[in-house]
Amino acid sequence: MSEKTKIWLSSPHMGGKEQEFVNEAFETNWIAPLGPHVNGFESDLEKYNGVAHAAALSSGTAALHIALDLLNVGPGDLVIVQSFTFCGSANPIKYRGADPVFIDSEKDTWNMCPDSLQTALKDLDQQGLLPKVKAIIPVHLYGMPAKMDEILAHAKSYGIAVLEDAAESLGSTYKGKYTGSLGDFGVYSFNGNKIITTSGGGALVSSNKEWIDKARFLATQARDEAPHYQHSTIGYNYRLSNVLAGIGRGQMLVLDKHIALRRKNFERYQELFSRINKKGYAIKLQPGLADSFSNRWLSSIVMNPDENKGKDREGLRIFLLEENIEARPLWKPMHLQPVFEEAKYYGGKVAEKLFDTGLCLPSGSNLSESDWARIETKIESFFS
């Protein structure tokens, strides 16, 4: 492997003000789990996304777990979820003792296919299993909004709650509304590789104040109002710390800048592959809907070997790795994962094909011009 500095897929990018918020936490001794930065970060999220209520939590996975708790998901229940996603979208279903039902993707956004969702709902209804379906979890993959009108319509017709996994899509919009604000719940992630980070963290948002109040209660070990420690229900240790929330407050100040830089990355890849495709190749970037705005968290491509002179995504990934440039295959669908091999699945092979042929390329908002020179030179040489 090259001794050159590593170019990461998506690394943290500080804006400069984060340290001031963290220093304030130390100077005021608000190092305890909760404090003014947690409240401030929640307020920042509410104002930015136009959601009424937000609870800052330890991760996006924790936010999904608590949302499923609030929806009374339990053993024997079913939760419908997009198959083409990270395991954090599905694992909380099993935490609650329920079972996932996986749905294939569609080609326009790579997200949950509304037609396959409708097929699943009809089939589950015919099997008498519909009362067990407690939630539908679409995912806005790599920042690209899903076809929410159709998904919400199907959910409404069957009276099922929609929990948006917007972990990767903070700042993206669907028909003018921010992802995470369209369903009954929305979930965000602030993991180290996301468009903004709190090192590790997440948030649960909703227009329902009672739900978010209860989410905060559950996330702080469900401690009852009492001078001693008293618990009438099982809770979790899922609150975001005041120190990490300080990082988040600083990151919110540069969110729009980071989105603009990520979208500029996507445009550069468009230009690069346009040149390469003129040489007889057929590389395709993740598409989207005309009425959606994606934060383009990750720029991703698909390259079918049959259309690209036998060249495949794994060959390109290894070729980039030799230059110490990180690239990563698209998510392996959940219905193909050994841990979920018994789960129900509806759809065709869209997600499987995307996994077989897709690659995420370096997309950080902190990529330098020298980084870009290395990336473009290496990719062009692979196709030369």
C-alpha positions as CSV (number, residue, x, y, z in Angstrom):
1,M,0.0,0.0,0.0
2,S,1.1,3.6,-0.7
3,E,2.8,5.5,2.2
4,K,0.8,8.6,1.2
5,T,-1.6,10.2,3.7
6,K,-4.8,8.3,3.8
7,I,-7.9,9.8,2.1
8,W,-10.8,8.7,4.2
9,L,-14.3,7.9,2.9
10,S,-15.9,10.5,5.2
11,S,-13.9,11.9,8.2
12,P,-14.9,14.4,10.9
13,H,-14.7,18.0,9.8
14,M,-14.6,20.7,12.5
15,G,-15.7,24.2,11.9
16,G,-13.7,26.0,14.5
17,K,-16.4,26.9,17.1
18,E,-16.8,23.5,18.6
19,Q,-13.9,23.9,21.0
20,E,-15.5,27.1,22.4
21,F,-18.7,25.2,23.3
22,V,-16.6,22.4,24.8
23,N,-14.5,24.8,26.8
24,E,-17.6,26.4,28.1
25,A,-18.8,23.0,29.4
26,F,-15.5,22.5,31.2
27,E,-15.3,26.1,32.6
28,T,-18.8,25.8,34.0
29,N,-18.2,22.2,35.2
30,W,-21.2,20.9,33.1
31,I,-19.4,17.7,32.5
32,A,-22.3,15.7,33.8
33,P,-24.5,13.8,31.3
34,L,-27.0,16.6,30.9
35,G,-26.7,20.4,30.8
36,P,-27.3,23.6,28.8
37,H,-25.6,22.4,25.7
38,V,-28.0,19.4,25.4
39,N,-30.9,21.7,25.6
40,G,-29.3,24.1,23.2
41,F,-28.5,21.4,20.7
42,E,-32.0,20.1,20.8
43,S,-33.3,23.6,20.1
44,D,-30.8,24.0,17.2
45,L,-32.2,20.9,15.6
46,E,-35.8,21.9,16.1
47,K,-35.2,25.3,14.5
48,Y,-33.2,24.0,11.6
49,N,-35.5,21.1,10.6
50,G,-38.8,22.7,11.5
51,V,-39.6,19.8,13.8
52,A,-41.5,20.7,17.0
53,H,-39.5,18.5,19.4
54,A,-36.1,16.8,19.5
55,A,-34.3,14.5,22.1
56,A,-30.6,14.4,21.8
57,L,-29.4,10.8,22.4
58,S,-26.3,8.6,22.4
59,S,-26.7,7.3,18.8
60,G,-29.1,7.0,15.9
61,T,-29.6,3.3,16.8
62,A,-30.6,4.3,20.4
63,A,-33.1,6.8,18.9
64,L,-34.7,4.0,16.8
65,H,-34.8,1.7,19.8
66,I,-36.7,4.3,21.9
67,A,-39.1,5.1,19.1
68,L,-40.0,1.4,18.8
69,D,-40.5,1.3,22.6
70,L,-42.8,4.4,22.3
71,L,-44.8,2.5,19.6
72,N,-45.2,-0.4,22.0
73,V,-43.3,-2.8,19.7
74,G,-42.7,-6.1,21.5
75,P,-42.3,-9.9,21.1
76,G,-44.4,-11.3,18.2
77,D,-44.7,-7.9,16.5
78,L,-43.5,-7.1,13.0
79,V,-41.7,-4.0,11.8
80,I,-41.3,-3.3,8.0
81,V,-37.9,-1.9,7.1
82,Q,-35.8,-1.1,4.1
83,S,-33.4,-4.0,3.4
84,F,-30.7,-1.9,1.7
85,T,-29.3,-0.1,4.7
86,F,-26.9,-0.3,7.7
87,C,-27.7,-2.9,10.4
88,G,-28.5,0.0,12.8
89,S,-31.9,0.4,11.0
90,A,-32.9,-3.2,11.8
91,N,-31.1,-4.3,15.0
92,P,-33.4,-2.2,17.3
93,I,-36.3,-4.3,16.1
94,K,-34.7,-7.4,17.6
95,Y,-33.9,-5.4,20.7
96,R,-37.6,-5.2,21.3
97,G,-38.1,-8.9,20.6
98,A,-40.0,-8.2,17.3
99,D,-39.1,-9.4,13.8
100,P,-38.1,-7.3,10.8
101,V,-39.9,-7.6,7.4
102,F,-37.5,-6.4,4.7
103,I,-38.4,-4.5,1.6
104,D,-36.4,-4.2,-1.7
105,S,-35.3,-0.9,-3.1
106,E,-36.4,1.0,-6.3
107,K,-34.0,2.3,-8.9
108,D,-34.9,6.0,-8.8
109,T,-33.5,6.7,-5.3
110,W,-32.2,3.2,-4.1
111,N,-34.6,3.5,-1.2
112,M,-37.7,1.5,-0.1
113,C,-39.8,0.5,-3.1
114,P,-43.4,1.6,-2.5
115,D,-44.7,-1.1,-4.8
116,S,-42.9,-3.9,-2.8
117,L,-44.1,-2.2,0.4
118,Q,-47.7,-2.4,-0.9
119,T,-47.2,-6.1,-1.9
120,A,-45.9,-6.8,1.6
121,L,-48.8,-5.1,3.3
122,K,-51.4,-6.9,1.2
123,D,-49.7,-10.3,1.8
124,L,-49.4,-9.8,5.5
125,D,-53.1,-8.7,5.6
126,Q,-54.1,-11.9,3.8
127,Q,-52.1,-13.9,6.3
128,G,-53.9,-12.2,9.2
129,L,-50.6,-10.7,10.3
130,L,-51.4,-7.0,9.7
131,P,-52.3,-6.3,13.4
132,K,-48.8,-7.3,14.3
133,V,-47.2,-4.7,12.0
134,K,-46.3,-1.8,14.3
135,A,-44.1,0.5,12.1
136,I,-42.6,1.1,8.7
137,I,-39.0,2.3,8.6
138,P,-37.9,3.8,5.3
139,V,-34.2,5.0,5.0
140,H,-32.9,8.0,3.2
141,L,-29.8,6.3,1.9
142,Y,-26.6,8.3,1.6
143,G,-28.6,11.4,2.1
144,M,-31.1,10.7,-0.7
145,P,-34.8,11.2,0.2
146,A,-37.1,8.2,-0.3
147,K,-40.4,8.3,-2.1
148,M,-42.2,9.5,0.9
149,D,-45.6,10.4,-0.6
150,E,-46.2,6.8,-1.7
151,I,-44.8,5.3,1.5
152,L,-46.8,7.5,3.7
153,A,-50.0,6.8,1.7
154,H,-49.6,3.1,2.1
155,A,-48.9,3.4,5.8
156,K,-51.9,5.6,6.3
157,S,-54.2,3.3,4.4
158,Y,-53.3,0.5,6.9
159,G,-53.0,2.7,10.0
160,I,-49.3,2.0,10.5
161,A,-46.7,4.5,12.0
162,V,-43.8,5.7,9.9
163,L,-40.4,6.0,11.5
164,E,-38.0,7.8,9.2
165,D,-34.4,6.7,9.4
166,A,-32.8,10.0,8.4
167,A,-29.5,9.1,10.0
168,E,-27.6,10.0,6.8
169,S,-29.8,12.7,5.5
170,L,-29.6,15.7,7.9
171,G,-30.3,18.8,5.8
172,S,-31.9,16.9,2.9
173,T,-35.5,17.8,1.8
174,Y,-38.4,16.1,0.1
175,K,-40.8,18.5,-1.6
176,G,-39.5,21.3,0.6
177,K,-39.7,19.5,3.9
178,Y,-36.7,18.2,5.8
179,T,-36.2,14.5,6.0
180,G,-37.1,13.3,9.5
181,S,-40.0,15.6,9.7
182,L,-42.3,13.7,7.4
183,G,-43.2,10.7,9.4
184,D,-44.4,10.1,12.9
185,F,-40.8,10.0,14.1
186,G,-37.5,10.9,12.6
187,V,-34.0,9.7,13.6
188,Y,-30.7,11.4,13.0
189,S,-27.1,10.2,13.5
190,F,-24.1,12.3,14.5
191,N,-21.6,9.5,14.3
192,G,-18.0,10.5,13.4
193,N,-18.5,9.9,9.6
194,K,-21.8,11.8,9.3
195,I,-22.3,15.2,7.7
196,I,-21.9,16.7,11.1
197,T,-20.7,14.9,14.2
198,T,-20.9,14.9,18.0
199,S,-18.2,12.1,18.0
200,G,-21.0,9.7,18.7
201,G,-24.6,10.7,19.1
202,G,-28.1,10.8,17.6
203,A,-31.5,12.4,17.9
204,L,-35.2,11.5,17.9
205,V,-37.6,14.1,16.6
206,S,-41.4,14.3,16.3
207,S,-44.3,16.7,16.3
208,N,-45.7,14.8,19.3
209,K,-44.4,16.5,22.5
210,E,-45.6,13.7,24.7
211,W,-43.6,11.1,22.8
212,I,-40.4,13.2,23.0
213,D,-40.9,14.0,26.6
214,K,-41.2,10.3,27.3
215,A,-38.2,9.6,25.1
216,R,-36.1,11.8,27.3
217,F,-37.5,10.1,30.4
218,L,-36.7,6.6,29.0
219,A,-33.3,7.7,27.9
220,T,-32.3,8.7,31.4
221,Q,-33.0,5.3,33.0
222,A,-36.8,6.1,33.4
223,R,-36.2,7.6,36.8
224,D,-39.4,8.6,38.5
225,E,-40.0,12.0,40.2
226,A,-38.7,11.2,43.7
227,P,-35.9,12.3,46.1
228,H,-34.5,8.7,45.8
229,Y,-33.9,6.5,42.8
230,Q,-37.2,5.0,41.9
231,H,-38.2,3.2,38.7
232,S,-41.6,2.1,37.5
233,T,-40.6,1.1,34.0
234,I,-37.4,-0.1,32.3
235,G,-35.3,2.7,30.9
236,Y,-32.0,3.1,29.0
237,N,-28.8,5.0,29.4
238,Y,-29.2,6.8,26.1
239,R,-28.8,10.5,26.7
240,L,-26.2,12.6,24.9
241,S,-23.6,14.2,27.2
242,N,-23.4,17.9,27.6
243,V,-19.8,17.9,26.3
244,L,-20.6,16.1,23.1
245,A,-23.7,18.3,22.6
246,G,-21.3,21.2,22.7
247,I,-19.5,19.8,19.7
248,G,-22.9,19.4,18.0
249,R,-23.8,23.0,18.6
250,G,-20.6,24.1,16.9
251,Q,-21.2,21.7,14.1
252,M,-24.7,23.0,13.5
253,L,-23.1,26.4,12.6
254,V,-21.3,24.8,9.6
255,L,-24.0,22.3,8.5
256,D,-25.1,24.3,5.5
257,K,-21.5,24.7,4.5
258,H,-20.8,21.0,4.8
259,I,-23.8,20.2,2.7
260,A,-22.6,22.6,0.0
261,L,-19.2,21.0,0.0
262,R,-20.6,17.5,-0.2
263,R,-22.8,18.5,-3.1
264,K,-19.8,20.0,-4.8
265,N,-18.0,16.6,-4.4
266,F,-20.9,15.0,-6.2
267,E,-20.7,17.5,-9.0
268,R,-16.9,16.8,-9.4
269,Y,-17.6,13.1,-9.6
270,Q,-20.3,13.8,-12.2
271,E,-17.8,15.7,-14.3
272,L,-15.1,13.0,-13.8
273,F,-17.3,10.1,-14.9
274,S,-18.8,12.1,-17.7
275,R,-15.3,12.2,-19.2
276,I,-14.7,8.6,-18.5
277,N,-18.0,7.5,-20.0
278,K,-17.1,9.2,-23.2
279,K,-14.5,6.5,-23.6
280,G,-17.0,3.8,-23.8
281,Y,-17.9,3.2,-20.1
282,A,-21.2,3.5,-18.3
283,I,-20.6,4.5,-14.7
284,K,-23.8,5.8,-13.0
285,L,-24.0,7.9,-9.8
286,Q,-26.9,7.6,-7.3
287,P,-29.9,9.2,-8.9
288,G,-32.7,11.1,-7.2
289,L,-36.1,12.7,-7.5
290,A,-36.6,16.1,-9.2
291,D,-38.5,17.4,-6.2
292,S,-35.9,16.3,-3.7
293,F,-32.7,17.9,-2.4
294,S,-30.0,15.5,-1.2
295,N,-27.2,16.5,1.2
296,R,-25.1,14.0,-0.9
297,W,-23.5,12.7,2.3
298,L,-21.8,10.0,0.3
299,S,-21.2,10.1,-3.5
300,S,-21.8,6.6,-4.8
301,I,-21.6,4.8,-8.1
302,V,-22.7,1.6,-9.7
303,M,-20.6,-0.1,-12.4
304,N,-21.9,-3.2,-14.1
305,P,-18.9,-5.2,-15.5
306,D,-21.0,-6.1,-18.5
307,E,-21.2,-2.4,-19.4
308,N,-17.7,-1.4,-18.4
309,K,-15.3,-3.7,-20.3
310,G,-15.2,-6.2,-17.5
311,K,-14.1,-3.7,-14.9
312,D,-16.0,-4.0,-11.6
313,R,-16.4,-2.2,-8.3
314,E,-14.1,-4.4,-6.3
315,G,-11.3,-3.9,-8.8
316,L,-11.7,-0.1,-8.5
317,R,-11.9,-0.4,-4.7
318,I,-8.6,-2.3,-4.5
319,F,-7.0,0.0,-7.1
320,L,-7.8,3.0,-4.9
321,L,-6.7,1.3,-1.7
322,E,-3.2,0.9,-3.3
323,E,-3.1,4.7,-3.3
324,N,-4.3,4.7,0.4
325,I,-7.7,6.0,-0.8
326,E,-10.7,4.6,1.1
327,A,-13.7,3.4,-0.8
328,R,-16.4,1.1,0.4
329,P,-19.0,-1.2,-1.2
330,L,-22.6,-0.2,-0.9
331,W,-24.5,-1.7,2.0
332,K,-25.1,-5.4,1.9
333,P,-28.9,-5.9,2.1
334,M,-30.2,-7.0,5.5
335,H,-32.1,-9.9,4.0
336,L,-28.8,-11.3,2.9
337,Q,-27.2,-11.0,6.3
338,P,-26.7,-14.3,8.2
339,V,-28.3,-12.9,11.3
340,F,-31.5,-12.1,9.4
341,E,-31.7,-15.2,7.2
342,E,-35.1,-16.2,8.6
343,A,-36.7,-12.8,8.0
344,K,-39.5,-12.2,5.5
345,Y,-38.5,-10.3,2.4
346,Y,-40.6,-8.7,-0.4
347,G,-39.3,-7.5,-3.7
348,G,-36.9,-8.4,-6.4
349,K,-33.1,-8.1,-6.7
350,V,-32.7,-4.3,-7.0
351,A,-30.9,-4.0,-3.7
352,E,-28.8,-7.2,-4.4
353,K,-27.7,-5.7,-7.7
354,L,-26.7,-2.4,-6.1
355,F,-24.6,-4.2,-3.6
356,D,-22.9,-6.3,-6.3
357,T,-22.0,-3.3,-8.4
358,G,-21.9,-0.3,-6.2
359,L,-19.1,1.7,-4.5
360,C,-19.0,4.7,-2.1
361,L,-16.3,7.1,-3.0
362,P,-14.4,9.6,-0.7
363,S,-17.0,12.3,0.1
364,G,-15.7,14.3,3.0
365,S,-16.4,18.0,3.2
366,N,-12.7,18.4,4.1
367,L,-11.2,17.0,0.9
368,S,-8.4,19.2,-0.3
369,E,-7.4,20.0,-3.8
370,S,-4.4,17.7,-3.5
371,D,-6.8,15.0,-2.3
372,W,-8.9,15.5,-5.3
373,A,-5.9,15.4,-7.6
374,R,-5.0,12.0,-6.2
375,I,-8.6,10.7,-6.4
376,E,-9.2,11.9,-10.0
377,T,-5.8,10.7,-11.3
378,K,-6.2,7.3,-9.8
379,I,-9.7,6.8,-11.0
380,E,-8.9,8.0,-14.5
381,S,-5.9,5.6,-14.6
382,F,-8.1,2.7,-13.7
383,F,-10.3,3.3,-16.7
384,S,-7.5,4.2,-19.1
